[in-house]
């Protein structure tokens, strides 16, 4: 006898508004936490936690701690993926969000190097690792909440909502930094590219402490979720895996590799347009390694303007991926990223208008490539290992792309005598690797998320329609 269909009185179903808000608010908070660290890593952490180094070495050290979180992310993906594939998406998402919130809040109360020496730096690294560990479990869970509850034919659109958390988190985080900077003005004659003494002393802590308020809201929203019908069916039919990691490595290693490289260009572009660009845009033109020389406030406002395009085109990418397919859409966007990397320097050379165009184009491409990932990566794996598989691909790619991107970019910036043309070539090269992965992969638009049917798509078999009743 068939089980009651989702939507009946016997089968609790998440309302669409609750699904979208829950998947969006969590990633917004997570990316907010990540961005405020990235901003502080450029603005104040070099002098607060690495004061005995020259400016370039201190910046690279700060970026190295930033990148350390990326190493922790695959570990978090395995841990939270195991919980998510065995116990459910809802419980795991609550734990990952709480872990991220606690680590971020504690960064806001850390002593500095001047107060505690190397212990302060070690604590910063520990909290950063905790942030990465938590984010390793956040994204895939949020993507699964969105896609496993999506109506047929709108999975990519629903999958863009957790992705939308990235630009929203950037705007909230950097907007808060701007407000604090405006309320704590620099002394007369101070370097406009540097934060004020009050900001460096204590103002930078406020965004980290404020994260506690956002986490409380996110936990309340997520506590009202119920499990998706797809995962519930997997539990009822006894298909939950005892060791999801072993299953996904043994049976879906090709999808793990393809998913990792499909995300590569997205990660490199993401962190070049945020972390590296903030360093390059603010560095004085007469510095040892010259930059654009904008004040912090001016350049962040330019970045926020660009990030608005990131948000808009993240949503635009969903319907396009639903209509034309994830693979086809991303092949065209990745090709555009290759070209963008090669015209990087000519755009910047046009002056302020060119810099704004550079930011707008970069963030537009970021939205277009990031949006479809919320659907594509989960579609590569069956329900029983979907949390683990999509999380590992997403977060291993963070090591290859995001962990090293800011570090490599600074080195290439120096090698180019202050010109970022080598940074653009680096972006184009990574995009070529993503393009190859897309060409080797298969379209997943019509893959069912029901257990067993996603596996058939591994071999290119046609996917059946999504079923809503248990056998």
C-alpha angles and dihedrals in degrees: 000000000000120000119246112279118249109272096042122116090257096053116059112219131191112243111239092244091053092049093051095044094046093049092044102044096051096051090043089057093043093050091043088057092046094047096049088055091048091051093047089047088063101035109039115352096080091062097032099049104017103035098144095066132082113262096262094046091046090052092049090048090051090050090049090059088046089054093047088074089061090059090054093050098077088049088053090047091056094045098044092036089058090051093043095050093045106032103023143267098269099057092043094051091052092052094047093049092048091050092051093047095051093048092048093048091050091054086061092060099040120127116241128239090263089057103039108008119214091352088070091053091047091051090050090053091048093051090046090053089051090052091052092045091054095045088052088069100034105067100049092046092051091047091051093049088055101041100038089054096042123117116248112280094017101075095114091048091052089044091061093066097074086044090054088066089075098065093036091051090049093051094046094044098045092038089057091049089052093051092049091047091051092050091048102048123190122254118265112283094016121144106271091210091063130070120251123267091250091051091050091046101049113329093087090064095065098076090051093050092045090061088078090069092050093047091053090055092047093050091051092052094046094046088067095058124105124207119274118259089239094059093040089055090052089054094046093050093049096244097128107124121233091214109022092177093058091046095050094045094048100039105026106030092127091057090048092055095043092047091050094054094040087062095045100090090044092056096045092048091044096057096036090055093047116026102024096039091054089057095043095045095051101040112107118253091235095050122118087261102029123221136176096286100222120153116254093250094048096048096044090051088052089050093049089052089054092046090058086067088048089058096044096047093045087064093040091055093061099066090041091054091046091051103038101022133260095262097048093046093049094046090059094044093047090051088053089052090054090054092043091057090055095049093043097106098041089055093051090047091065091076128239093337089053092049091052090048089050091053094044094049093044094050092042090056088045091058093046094051097038098048100066093047090078088068104026100057096048089047091061092068139052120248096260093062101019096108091048098041099046091042094052094048092047095047102038085056087056089065094049093043117018102028094058101025099087091041094049091043093057091048092049090045089057092044090054092056091246097320115113095211091115089052089057091049089051090054092049092050092052090048090055089057090052090048090054091051091051092050090051093048131077133240113268101185094108097038113124118231092215115115113271097014095078087056090060089058089060088075094040095257117153112268120235123232118276109271121215101192131068118240 
